Amino acid sequence: MTTYFVTGATGFLGKRLVARLLARRDTTAVHVLVRNTSRDRLAALARDWPNADRLVPAVGDLTEPLLGLDPTGYDGVDHVVHLGAIYDFTADDAANRAANVDGTRNLLAFAAAAGARLLHHVSSIAVAGDHAGRFTEADFDLGQSFSSPYHATKFEAEKLVRAQSDVPFRVYRPSAVVGDSRTGEMDKIDGPYYFLPAISRLAALPKQLPLVAPELGATNLVPVDYVVAAMENLMHREAPSGSTYHLASPRPQKLHEVYNAFARVAGAPRVRRTVPSGLLRSTASRLATAVDRLPTGRATRAAVLTELGIPLEVLPHLNMEVEFDTARTTSELYGSGVHLPELRDYAEPLYRYWRTHLDPDHARRPGLKGRVVLVTGASSGIGRASALAVARRGAKVLLVARRAEELEDVRSEITAAGGEAAAYPCDLTDGDAVDSLVKAVLADHGAVDVLVNNAGRSIRRSVQLSTERFHDYERTMAINYFGPVRLILGLLPSMTERRFGHIVNVTTQGLQTDTPRFSAYLASKAALEEFGLTAGRETLSDGVTFSSVRMPLVRTDMIAPTGSYRGLPASSPERAAALVVKAIERRPQILSLPEGRAAELASLAMPDLARFAAHLVYRVMPESAPEAKKRPRQPAPAAVAGTLTRLAWRRKA
């Protein structure tokens, strides 16, 4: 019967290897080193493992002497498998050294004290460093140097095993490990995965488009299932102490071939021809050096790469000039049924799994199906029409308004049509109520994908009639600006954490015409639009975007009290809702109609004439406010004549 002691059992390789060891018929027990804080994670993994009753947690720590364990409790263990390590190019030297070097030293002492019969050390092809050319399984220290703490500490760890192990040992050197070749399962973004978002976006181009790319070198990738199967097989074969196995591709994979393997699956254009890259590399190197010398240059370069999802520390390790000899491994595995598939044969499951589970742009994909969309002012008008429209497209709609009864009617209409909706009565001018709304929504639904700030208040009153009505401006700002901003600020942290969120602020075409009598309304909408434009520049790399929809006149209850509007052309709430949906799906910064852009252009080209025309309309159109009857005003013809005289005098002056 066979016993095992495994470090790194909850890691990407470790959890798969432990499952295979537990499934072996001759296994008596698999002891796994686990920190106290990781016991729940181990227990969760064990639920899917065969013969989990053979699993024995050993609560300790790789960084403690003798792993924080009493070796006598593991006397005569057959196999000690050392998988525990830190694999992170962005980690500093101290973190790498503590886990990879000190951890290996502690493991060696434990294995010797426990009288282990065989030690299996999982190293890495990183030990080859910057060696150029062939690197055999018998090679180790060839004078190579190392470009990162990870590479250097993996070399030092293997050196410790070779020099100080009192137990017979074997060394396994996996290359860059990607997901399962059958299921595509992967647990983190690493290696080629950093570039899959770019390949995914290139799929928008015609796939027949022939690409010409520089020859950028090669890498070495292997799927996790091959590494684990090969290790399990090799661990149980007869071999001399010190035997080393390269769990790597015998042929370096050129980077343009790796790109093509994933581009074929993604539907992106493929590289048809490569050109020598010497000049390009030299130019790029000089350009990068020049940028780094500028103030904040390196930070800017890092920010650009971060926006692309590529850590700056990863770039130097994507290309290697070493070719790994795998003769011993290939020979030992012959006839075992364990073989290394070609990347082109398993790129599809890798890409599909990444697309479903790891793609940072997953939440940003177009379409409304499955989205959680919160609409304010949803009880009537544009809000109601927008809620119905997004529900028809498969979104879960969260309805917010003051009037609970009317809100319930909208919710019932959506659910009766087979949609999904929830109602949250709330007065957006009440700060505490908005805070409670945010907590309730996040507790019930986990997140909000899209927020539509539609609720608003319009006041049509001239400035002259508002001199004693400052509260009009306060009330308008409360509902049109402060309420939406408070709601945005409440939902923003959860959107940032998920790296996705879109906020649609319903503003007005009046911002392009500066329509008289709407100083309170337009000022509040201008404030909201400017907030979104400014915030959107800050949150872009967090995946949170803002749109402002400049609505034309819409036939709703809001304009009903103004009799002069009854004869004017106005959009229906349904057409207005179509603009909201367009803003959600396309996410422009500002969405406006041609007539609004024409008015804006006229104001820029002929500012005096545009101002006079607006003033003329102001004089001709009657007031809506009851106070207008109490205040005499100059007849329109006389006022217009006076205005023209003043304009002409100013031009002569």
GUZAFI-494575 format. One line per field, with one value per residue (C-alpha): x, y, z; residue number from 1; residue in three letters. Coordinates in steps of 0.02 Angstrom, whole numbers, m for minus. Example, Ala and Ser with C-alpha at 12.3 -4.5 7.8 and 13.67 -1.06 7.14 Angstrom:
<atoms>
px [615, 684]
py [m225, m53]
pz [390, 357]
num [1, 2]
residuo [ALA, SER]
</atoms>
This chain:
<atoms>
px [0, 59, 58, 86, 125, 82, 115, 18, m130, m260, m166, m202, m89, m103, m291, m289, m141, m216, m378, m280, m179, m338, m410, m264, m309, m153, m169, m185, m178, m141, m80, m93, m9, m140, m139, m274, m351, m366, m452, m623, m556, m480, m644, m739, m618, m625, m813, m772, m626, m639, m606, m601, m594, m411, m373, m284, m259, m92, m115, 49, 140, 275, 367, 383, 530, 483, 325, 258, 228, 294, 384, 364, 180, 228, 364, 409, 292, 318, 307, 331, 267, 323, 206, 193, 266, 221, 195, 175, 289, 222, 271, 427, 587, 544, 379, 458, 604, 495, 386, 503, 672, 638, 485, 590, 723, 591, 516, 686, 712, 538, 560, 726, 657, 505, 615, 525, 567, 556, 542, 459, 508, 404, 521, 495, 574, 605, 770, 838, 835, 902, 993, 984, 982, 953, 924, 920, 845, 1021, 1064, 1048, 1179, 1245, 1287, 1116, 1048, 869, 752, 631, 626, 515, 643, 788, 702, 643, 825, 882, 747, 799, 982, 938, 855, 1003, 1132, 1046, 914, 946, 803, 808, 725, 655, 630, 486, 498, 331, 328, 192, 36, m129, m303, m369, m356, m529, m633, m527, m538, m414, m409, m326, m269, m90, 29, m65, m227, m172, m191, m357, m457, m364, m393, m576, m592, m503, m644, m744, m633, m663, m579, m521, m413, m232, m117, 70, 161, 340, 428, 413, 494, 421, 347, 313, 138, 68, m109, m133, m208, m50, 63, m37, m56, 129, 180, 70, 141, 324, 312, 277, 410, 581, 712, 877, 882, 903, 801, 732, 583, 537, 348, 354, 326, 475, 452, 444, 278, 303, 201, 114, 63, m9, m103, m170, m229, m340, m386, m457, m574, m619, m654, m518, m405, m250, m68, m29, 151, 288, 434, 601, 577, 753, 719, 548, 619, 758, 637, 514, 653, 716, 539, 503, 666, 623, 449, 520, 634, 488, 406, 279, 328, 345, 186, 96, 161, 107, m65, m88, m41, m154, m297, m259, m252, m66, 47, 209, 311, 244, 307, 490, 439, 323, 464, 603, 755, 779, 726, 687, 741, 606, 688, 688, 508, 447, 540, 474, 294, 298, 156, 75, m64, m5, 36, 50, m82, m47, m107, m210, m309, m357, m359, m548, m592, m464, m540, m720, m686, m594, m735, m864, m772, m617, m646, m633, m746, m878, m997, m969, m1034, m1178, m1358, m1478, m1521, m1487, m1436, m1496, m1561, m1621, m1737, m1790, m1952, m2018, m2200, m2245, m2184, m2009, m1962, m2109, m2080, m1894, m1928, m2046, m1922, m1773, m1884, m1935, m1750, m1725, m1663, m1714, m1788, m1782, m1918, m1894, m2018, m2114, m2287, m2293, m2462, m2418, m2248, m2335, m2441, m2284, m2206, m2365, m2366, m2186, m2210, m2373, m2276, m2150, m2020, m1935, m1954, m1950, m2022, m1935, m2037, m1916, m1913, m1747, m1743, m1726, m1542, m1575, m1705, m1581, m1450, m1578, m1626, m1445, m1426, m1589, m1551, m1374, m1436, m1575, m1484, m1298, m1261, m1335, m1269, m1355, m1426, m1547, m1567, m1731, m1831, m1840, m1934, m1960, m2007, m2054, m2037, m1940, m1801, m1900, m2039, m1916, m1829, m1929, m1935, m1760, m1841, m1883, m1697, m1668, m1809, m1755, m1574, m1632, m1721, m1625, m1448, m1419, m1535, m1453, m1278, m1312, m1378, m1226, m1106, m1198, m1187, m1015, m909, m999, m984, m798, m772, m854, m763, m925, m1065, m1155, m1248, m1372, m1418, m1575, m1544, m1622, m1604, m1627, m1441, m1411, m1540, m1530, m1719, m1786, m1892, m1799, m1652, m1685, m1717, m1574, m1449, m1489, m1478, m1316, m1244, m1294, m1224, m1059, m1045, m1062, m938, m808, m834, m831, m654, m601, m690, m652, m517, m632, m755, m886, m953, m1078, m1200, m1304, m1465, m1519, m1706, m1814, m1987, m2081, m2270, m2279, m2367, m2220, m2264, m2453, m2476, m2399, m2542, m2430, m2343, m2501, m2481, m2295, m2221, m2163, m2094, m2188, m2123, m2089, m1974, m1888, m1866, m1784, m1651, m1622, m1602, m1481, m1378, m1372, m1319, m1196, m1136, m1096, m1041, m1181, m1330, m1421, m1536, m1494, m1606, m1517, m1346, m1407, m1464, m1298, m1202, m1308, m1268, m1083, m1088, m1209, m1217, m1303, m1435, m1468, m1485, m1603, m1710, m1725, m1769, m1901, m1982, m1974, m2066, m2198, m2233, m2343, m2290, m2355, m2338, m2492, m2381, m2369, m2542, m2490, m2340, m2358, m2229, m2179, m2279, m2184, m2165, m2092, m1976, m1915, m1885, m1786, m1680, m1640, m1591, m1472, m1392, m1368, m1293, m1172, m1111, m1078, m985]
py [0, 177, 340, 517, 688, 833, 1020, 1142, 1024, 1162, 1238, 1219, 1067, 1003, 979, 876, 769, 735, 678, 554, 490, 463, 362, 239, 67, 49, 218, 209, 394, 560, 686, 865, 1017, 1152, 1317, 1338, 1477, 1360, 1214, 1265, 1275, 1101, 1032, 1107, 1028, 860, 848, 814, 696, 506, 410, 572, 469, 435, 622, 679, 867, 915, 1090, 1182, 1309, 1297, 1445, 1364, 1252, 1070, 1145, 1173, 984, 840, 729, 574, 572, 540, 413, 315, 406, 332, 489, 672, 781, 962, 1070, 1217, 1376, 1551, 1577, 1762, 1869, 2025, 1966, 2039, 1948, 1928, 1841, 1726, 1684, 1645, 1521, 1450, 1444, 1443, 1333, 1205, 1207, 1173, 1035, 949, 950, 879, 741, 688, 690, 589, 459, 483, 353, 468, 655, 726, 908, 1009, 1137, 1234, 1266, 1438, 1365, 1383, 1572, 1665, 1514, 1513, 1349, 1169, 1132, 947, 858, 828, 1013, 1129, 1262, 1323, 1498, 1568, 1726, 1766, 1908, 1894, 1841, 1695, 1624, 1651, 1572, 1420, 1392, 1411, 1291, 1155, 1186, 1154, 989, 932, 983, 952, 818, 669, 579, 504, 630, 666, 834, 884, 1041, 1093, 1232, 1366, 1271, 1314, 1243, 1067, 1009, 927, 1048, 1205, 1230, 1359, 1450, 1616, 1734, 1691, 1677, 1678, 1716, 1897, 1917, 1829, 1991, 2072, 1919, 1920, 2102, 2070, 1950, 2105, 2117, 2008, 1842, 1833, 1987, 1929, 1990, 2015, 2008, 2019, 1859, 1880, 1719, 1569, 1505, 1334, 1284, 1122, 1081, 1044, 872, 816, 878, 790, 627, 625, 659, 522, 398, 448, 453, 267, 207, 142, 276, 330, 473, 640, 591, 748, 763, 906, 914, 1029, 1036, 962, 1096, 1280, 1356, 1513, 1658, 1689, 1505, 1523, 1677, 1585, 1437, 1551, 1668, 1520, 1481, 1663, 1701, 1832, 1862, 1752, 1793, 1737, 1795, 1844, 1961, 1974, 2073, 2135, 2313, 2316, 2253, 2381, 2522, 2466, 2452, 2628, 2696, 2613, 2682, 2857, 2847, 2787, 2939, 3058, 3116, 2983, 2892, 2720, 2745, 2794, 2640, 2531, 2613, 2576, 2393, 2384, 2448, 2304, 2184, 2145, 2167, 2256, 2122, 1985, 2054, 1999, 1818, 1789, 1746, 1620, 1573, 1403, 1235, 1102, 925, 803, 640, 556, 603, 547, 382, 347, 385, 280, 154, 232, 316, 486, 600, 787, 854, 993, 1167, 1182, 1029, 1099, 1287, 1282, 1216, 1335, 1484, 1432, 1412, 1578, 1664, 1597, 1608, 1718, 1850, 2020, 2090, 1956, 2078, 2208, 2103, 2179, 2134, 2149, 1967, 1925, 2103, 2183, 2356, 2482, 2616, 2767, 2858, 2691, 2717, 2820, 2907, 2876, 2770, 2653, 2635, 2605, 2472, 2381, 2393, 2320, 2185, 2131, 2110, 1989, 2104, 2089, 2260, 2345, 2477, 2631, 2773, 2859, 2795, 2616, 2573, 2627, 2544, 2381, 2398, 2409, 2260, 2157, 2204, 2145, 1981, 1945, 1955, 1829, 1954, 1976, 2132, 2194, 2354, 2469, 2622, 2762, 2951, 2997, 3165, 3074, 3031, 2897, 2817, 2809, 2728, 2599, 2568, 2530, 2407, 2319, 2304, 2236, 2115, 2051, 2045, 2051, 2185, 2311, 2304, 2459, 2610, 2722, 2889, 2944, 3015, 3203, 3363, 3504, 3684, 3805, 3977, 4130, 4198, 4357, 4255, 4152, 4289, 4245, 4057, 3992, 3832, 3791, 3772, 3672, 3551, 3530, 3495, 3374, 3258, 3291, 3297, 3251, 3099, 3019, 3060, 2981, 2826, 2818, 2835, 2697, 2573, 2623, 2516, 2355, 2399, 2434, 2270, 2175, 2284, 2322, 2446, 2567, 2722, 2810, 2986, 3048, 3233, 3348, 3422, 3588, 3583, 3612, 3751, 3840, 3852, 4003, 3979, 3819, 3889, 3776, 3619, 3641, 3686, 3526, 3419, 3504, 3463, 3280, 3267, 3348, 3233, 3082, 3148, 3185, 3026, 2922, 2979, 2919, 2751, 2693, 2568, 2506, 2450, 2580, 2693, 2836, 2893, 3051, 3042, 3215, 3188, 3294, 3352, 3194, 3183, 3138, 3197, 3312, 3430, 3414, 3571, 3680, 3716, 3794, 3625, 3538, 3597, 3565, 3405, 3286, 3110, 2967, 2883, 2727, 2821, 2898, 2724, 2668, 2801, 2735, 2558, 2621, 2708, 2547, 2439, 2557, 2657, 2823, 2967, 3078, 3021, 3162, 3186, 3278, 3425, 3450, 3444, 3568, 3690, 3671, 3703, 3857, 3928, 3904, 3976, 4120, 4149, 4320, 4264, 4105, 4203, 4328, 4189, 4106, 4273, 4304, 4136, 4179, 4343, 4265, 4110, 4139, 4102, 3945, 4002, 4080, 4223, 4287, 4365, 4470, 4550, 4667, 4648, 4746, 4698, 4577, 4691, 4834, 4715, 4637, 4807, 4862, 4705, 4728, 4911, 4860, 4725, 4846, 4979, 4852, 4801, 4983, 5010]
pz [0, m39, 58, m7, 66, m51, m40, m149, m151, m178, m326, m511, m532, m354, m346, m506, m452, m280, m361, m468, m320, m218, m361, m366, m299, m192, m106, 82, 125, 44, 172, 109, 184, 209, 301, 431, 327, 176, 261, 197, 19, 37, 105, m43, m167, m79, m111, m294, m263, m266, m105, m6, 155, 111, 118, 277, 304, 381, 452, 434, 327, 195, 270, 444, 497, 463, 387, 562, 580, 684, 555, 664, 619, 438, 466, 310, 191, 17, m91, m45, m188, m181, m284, m164, m239, m291, m476, m506, m615, m529, m352, m275, m231, m46, m82, m212, m98, 53, m43, m174, m86, 101, 72, m22, 114, 246, 139, 120, 308, 336, 206, 284, 461, 407, 321, 155, 22, m130, m159, m314, m341, m463, m537, m699, m868, m791, m726, m904, m882, m1033, m1104, m1293, m1387, m1334, m1149, m1107, m958, m894, m903, m755, m718, m886, m828, m872, m792, m742, m783, m637, m454, m504, m626, m507, m357, m455, m505, m324, m264, m385, m340, m157, m201, m304, m173, m6, m24, 93, 6, m171, m285, m456, m541, m654, m760, m835, m963, m964, m909, m993, m965, m985, m1166, m1156, m1052, m1066, m877, m812, m646, m690, m827, m871, m1019, m1185, m1095, m1076, m1264, m1290, m1262, m1408, m1517, m1468, m1518, m1684, m1724, m1772, m1928, m2082, m2046, m2227, m2198, m2221, m2082, m2097, m1930, m1872, m1818, m1630, m1572, m1484, m1321, m1245, m1187, m1115, m1054, m871, m898, m990, m850, m714, m810, m854, m674, m602, m727, m704, m514, m507, m629, m582, m613, m534, m409, m493, m647, m727, m844, m960, m965, m1114, m1300, m1393, m1526, m1476, m1526, m1629, m1563, m1728, m1730, m1555, m1614, m1766, m1661, m1556, m1701, m1798, m1653, m1618, m1801, m1808, m1960, m1960, m1989, m2166, m2174, m2053, m2084, m1992, m1833, m1798, m1854, m1770, m1605, m1610, m1649, m1515, m1387, m1425, m1420, m1252, m1182, m1244, m1167, m1000, m993, m1002, m840, m792, m953, m877, m778, m938, m1029, m883, m882, m1068, m1042, m890, m996, m1115, m966, m984, m831, m877, m788, m902, m1068, m1054, m1025, m1171, m1292, m1259, m1362, m1280, m1350, m1221, m1256, m1198, m1252, m1081, m1044, m1215, m1198, m1023, m1072, m1230, m1225, m1071, m1167, m1105, m1251, m1280, m1401, m1524, m1474, m1633, m1575, m1405, m1433, m1454, m1279, m1204, m1293, m1257, m1071, m1063, m1157, m1036, m870, m879, m1012, m923, m1060, m1027, m943, m1080, m1222, m1320, m1292, m1148, m1117, m935, m889, m729, m779, m650, m719, m616, m650, m713, m666, m819, m976, m1040, m889, m910, m1097, m1069, m938, m1055, m1198, m1104, m1029, m1205, m1244, m1100, m962, m780, m743, m573, m570, m462, m435, m296, m344, m282, m356, m533, m515, m473, m631, m737, m649, m677, m861, m883, m790, m882, m1045, m981, m923, m755, m649, m470, m400, m275, m224, m178, m165, m248, m160, 6, 31, 162, 50, m95, 18, 74, m108, m154, m9, m51, m237, m210, m77, m190, m356, m319, m447, m568, m746, m812, m721, m816, m727, m803, m656, m667, m638, m763, m721, m859, m782, m835, m726, m697, m618, m515, m417, m262, m297, m260, m198, m380, m415, m257, m295, m476, m427, m293, m414, m575, m507, m325, m329, m482, m422, m252, m339, m454, m307, m215, m359, m424, m303, m353, m538, m518, m425, m569, m696, m785, m773, m888, m833, m947, m894, m980, m1012, m1141, m1314, m1226, m1184, m1370, m1388, m1219, m1221, m1126, m969, m923, m825, m675, m778, m903, m768, m672, m829, m881, m710, m728, m903, m854, m704, m819, m947, m813, m712, m871, m907, m734, m734, m911, m861, m721, m854, m806, m943, m953, m1088, m1096, m1199, m1254, m1268, m1383, m1329, m1278, m1257, m1073, m916, m883, m1027, m1011, m902, m1040, m1160, m1293, m1316, m1372, m1550, m1562, m1634, m1498, m1490, m1412, m1253, m1358, m1477, m1327, m1253, m1415, m1386, m1210, m1276, m1409, m1276, m1173, m1319, m1404, m1253, m1337, m1226, m1295, m1397, m1485, m1635, m1797, m1757, m1591, m1674, m1806, m1672, m1583, m1744, m1781, m1608, m1641, m1818, m1786, m1599, m1605, m1728, m1630, m1469, m1551, m1625, m1454, m1376, m1510, m1472, m1287, m1316, m1427, m1322, m1169, m992, m907, m727, m643, m583, m763, m752, m604, m690, m839, m973, m1128, m1284, m1395, m1549, m1448, m1354, m1515, m1596, m1445, m1450, m1635, m1604, m1464, m1573, m1718, m1603, m1529, m1701, m1752, m1589]
num [1, 2, 3, 4, 5, 6, 7, 8, 9, 10, 11, 12, 13, 14, 15, 16, 17, 18, 19, 20, 21, 22, 23, 24, 25, 26, 27, 28, 29, 30, 31, 32, 33, 34, 35, 36, 37, 38, 39, 40, 41, 42, 43, 44, 45, 46, 47, 48, 49, 50, 51, 52, 53, 54, 55, 56, 57, 58, 59, 60, 61, 62, 63, 64, 65, 66, 67, 68, 69, 70, 71, 72, 73, 74, 75, 76, 77, 78, 79, 80, 81, 82, 83, 84, 85, 86, 87, 88, 89, 90, 91, 92, 93, 94, 95, 96, 97, 98, 99, 100, 101, 102, 103, 104, 105, 106, 107, 108, 109, 110, 111, 112, 113, 114, 115, 116, 117, 118, 119, 120, 121, 122, 123, 124, 125, 126, 127, 128, 129, 130, 131, 132, 133, 134, 135, 136, 137, 138, 139, 140, 141, 142, 143, 144, 145, 146, 147, 148, 149, 150, 151, 152, 153, 154, 155, 156, 157, 158, 159, 160, 161, 162, 163, 164, 165, 166, 167, 168, 169, 170, 171, 172, 173, 174, 175, 176, 177, 178, 179, 180, 181, 182, 183, 184, 185, 186, 187, 188, 189, 190, 191, 192, 193, 194, 195, 196, 197, 198, 199, 200, 201, 202, 203, 204, 205, 206, 207, 208, 209, 210, 211, 212, 213, 214, 215, 216, 217, 218, 219, 220, 221, 222, 223, 224, 225, 226, 227, 228, 229, 230, 231, 232, 233, 234, 235, 236, 237, 238, 239, 240, 241, 242, 243, 244, 245, 246, 247, 248, 249, 250, 251, 252, 253, 254, 255, 256, 257, 258, 259, 260, 261, 262, 263, 264, 265, 266, 267, 268, 269, 270, 271, 272, 273, 274, 275, 276, 277, 278, 279, 280, 281, 282, 283, 284, 285, 286, 287, 288, 289, 290, 291, 292, 293, 294, 295, 296, 297, 298, 299, 300, 301, 302, 303, 304, 305, 306, 307, 308, 309, 310, 311, 312, 313, 314, 315, 316, 317, 318, 319, 320, 321, 322, 323, 324, 325, 326, 327, 328, 329, 330, 331, 332, 333, 334, 335, 336, 337, 338, 339, 340, 341, 342, 343, 344, 345, 346, 347, 348, 349, 350, 351, 352, 353, 354, 355, 356, 357, 358, 359, 360, 361, 362, 363, 364, 365, 366, 367, 368, 369, 370, 371, 372, 373, 374, 375, 376, 377, 378, 379, 380, 381, 382, 383, 384, 385, 386, 387, 388, 389, 390, 391, 392, 393, 394, 395, 396, 397, 398, 399, 400, 401, 402, 403, 404, 405, 406, 407, 408, 409, 410, 411, 412, 413, 414, 415, 416, 417, 418, 419, 420, 421, 422, 423, 424, 425, 426, 427, 428, 429, 430, 431, 432, 433, 434, 435, 436, 437, 438, 439, 440, 441, 442, 443, 444, 445, 446, 447, 448, 449, 450, 451, 452, 453, 454, 455, 456, 457, 458, 459, 460, 461, 462, 463, 464, 465, 466, 467, 468, 469, 470, 471, 472, 473, 474, 475, 476, 477, 478, 479, 480, 481, 482, 483, 484, 485, 486, 487, 488, 489, 490, 491, 492, 493, 494, 495, 496, 497, 498, 499, 500, 501, 502, 503, 504, 505, 506, 507, 508, 509, 510, 511, 512, 513, 514, 515, 516, 517, 518, 519, 520, 521, 522, 523, 524, 525, 526, 527, 528, 529, 530, 531, 532, 533, 534, 535, 536, 537, 538, 539, 540, 541, 542, 543, 544, 545, 546, 547, 548, 549, 550, 551, 552, 553, 554, 555, 556, 557, 558, 559, 560, 561, 562, 563, 564, 565, 566, 567, 568, 569, 570, 571, 572, 573, 574, 575, 576, 577, 578, 579, 580, 581, 582, 583, 584, 585, 586, 587, 588, 589, 590, 591, 592, 593, 594, 595, 596, 597, 598, 599, 600, 601, 602, 603, 604, 605, 606, 607, 608, 609, 610, 611, 612, 613, 614, 615, 616, 617, 618, 619, 620, 621, 622, 623, 624, 625, 626, 627, 628, 629, 630, 631, 632, 633, 634, 635, 636, 637, 638, 639, 640, 641, 642, 643, 644, 645, 646, 647, 648, 649, 650, 651, 652, 653]
residuo [MET, THR, THR, TYR, PHE, VAL, THR, GLY, ALA, THR, GLY, PHE, LEU, GLY, LYS, ARG, LEU, VAL, ALA, ARG, LEU, LEU, ALA, ARG, ARG, ASP, THR, THR, ALA, VAL, HIS, VAL, LEU, VAL, ARG, ASN, THR, SER, ARG, ASP, ARG, LEU, ALA, ALA, LEU, ALA, ARG, ASP, TRP, PRO, ASN, ALA, ASP, ARG, LEU, VAL, PRO, ALA, VAL, GLY, ASP, LEU, THR, GLU, PRO, LEU, LEU, GLY, LEU, ASP, PRO, THR, GLY, TYR, ASP, GLY, VAL, ASP, HIS, VAL, VAL, HIS, LEU, GLY, ALA, ILE, TYR, ASP, PHE, THR, ALA, ASP, ASP, ALA, ALA, ASN, ARG, ALA, ALA, ASN, VAL, ASP, GLY, THR, ARG, ASN, LEU, LEU, ALA, PHE, ALA, ALA, ALA, ALA, GLY, ALA, ARG, LEU, LEU, HIS, HIS, VAL, SER, SER, ILE, ALA, VAL, ALA, GLY, ASP, HIS, ALA, GLY, ARG, PHE, THR, GLU, ALA, ASP, PHE, ASP, LEU, GLY, GLN, SER, PHE, SER, SER, PRO, TYR, HIS, ALA, THR, LYS, PHE, GLU, ALA, GLU, LYS, LEU, VAL, ARG, ALA, GLN, SER, ASP, VAL, PRO, PHE, ARG, VAL, TYR, ARG, PRO, SER, ALA, VAL, VAL, GLY, ASP, SER, ARG, THR, GLY, GLU, MET, ASP, LYS, ILE, ASP, GLY, PRO, TYR, TYR, PHE, LEU, PRO, ALA, ILE, SER, ARG, LEU, ALA, ALA, LEU, PRO, LYS, GLN, LEU, PRO, LEU, VAL, ALA, PRO, GLU, LEU, GLY, ALA, THR, ASN, LEU, VAL, PRO, VAL, ASP, TYR, VAL, VAL, ALA, ALA, MET, GLU, ASN, LEU, MET, HIS, ARG, GLU, ALA, PRO, SER, GLY, SER, THR, TYR, HIS, LEU, ALA, SER, PRO, ARG, PRO, GLN, LYS, LEU, HIS, GLU, VAL, TYR, ASN, ALA, PHE, ALA, ARG, VAL, ALA, GLY, ALA, PRO, ARG, VAL, ARG, ARG, THR, VAL, PRO, SER, GLY, LEU, LEU, ARG, SER, THR, ALA, SER, ARG, LEU, ALA, THR, ALA, VAL, ASP, ARG, LEU, PRO, THR, GLY, ARG, ALA, THR, ARG, ALA, ALA, VAL, LEU, THR, GLU, LEU, GLY, ILE, PRO, LEU, GLU, VAL, LEU, PRO, HIS, LEU, ASN, MET, GLU, VAL, GLU, PHE, ASP, THR, ALA, ARG, THR, THR, SER, GLU, LEU, TYR, GLY, SER, GLY, VAL, HIS, LEU, PRO, GLU, LEU, ARG, ASP, TYR, ALA, GLU, PRO, LEU, TYR, ARG, TYR, TRP, ARG, THR, HIS, LEU, ASP, PRO, ASP, HIS, ALA, ARG, ARG, PRO, GLY, LEU, LYS, GLY, ARG, VAL, VAL, LEU, VAL, THR, GLY, ALA, SER, SER, GLY, ILE, GLY, ARG, ALA, SER, ALA, LEU, ALA, VAL, ALA, ARG, ARG, GLY, ALA, LYS, VAL, LEU, LEU, VAL, ALA, ARG, ARG, ALA, GLU, GLU, LEU, GLU, ASP, VAL, ARG, SER, GLU, ILE, THR, ALA, ALA, GLY, GLY, GLU, ALA, ALA, ALA, TYR, PRO, CYS, ASP, LEU, THR, ASP, GLY, ASP, ALA, VAL, ASP, SER, LEU, VAL, LYS, ALA, VAL, LEU, ALA, ASP, HIS, GLY, ALA, VAL, ASP, VAL, LEU, VAL, ASN, ASN, ALA, GLY, ARG, SER, ILE, ARG, ARG, SER, VAL, GLN, LEU, SER, THR, GLU, ARG, PHE, HIS, ASP, TYR, GLU, ARG, THR, MET, ALA, ILE, ASN, TYR, PHE, GLY, PRO, VAL, ARG, LEU, ILE, LEU, GLY, LEU, LEU, PRO, SER, MET, THR, GLU, ARG, ARG, PHE, GLY, HIS, ILE, VAL, ASN, VAL, THR, THR, GLN, GLY, LEU, GLN, THR, ASP, THR, PRO, ARG, PHE, SER, ALA, TYR, LEU, ALA, SER, LYS, ALA, ALA, LEU, GLU, GLU, PHE, GLY, LEU, THR, ALA, GLY, ARG, GLU, THR, LEU, SER, ASP, GLY, VAL, THR, PHE, SER, SER, VAL, ARG, MET, PRO, LEU, VAL, ARG, THR, ASP, MET, ILE, ALA, PRO, THR, GLY, SER, TYR, ARG, GLY, LEU, PRO, ALA, SER, SER, PRO, GLU, ARG, ALA, ALA, ALA, LEU, VAL, VAL, LYS, ALA, ILE, GLU, ARG, ARG, PRO, GLN, ILE, LEU, SER, LEU, PRO, GLU, GLY, ARG, ALA, ALA, GLU, LEU, ALA, SER, LEU, ALA, MET, PRO, ASP, LEU, ALA, ARG, PHE, ALA, ALA, HIS, LEU, VAL, TYR, ARG, VAL, MET, PRO, GLU, SER, ALA, PRO, GLU, ALA, LYS, LYS, ARG, PRO, ARG, GLN, PRO, ALA, PRO, ALA, ALA, VAL, ALA, GLY, THR, LEU, THR, ARG, LEU, ALA, TRP, ARG, ARG, LYS, ALA]
</atoms>
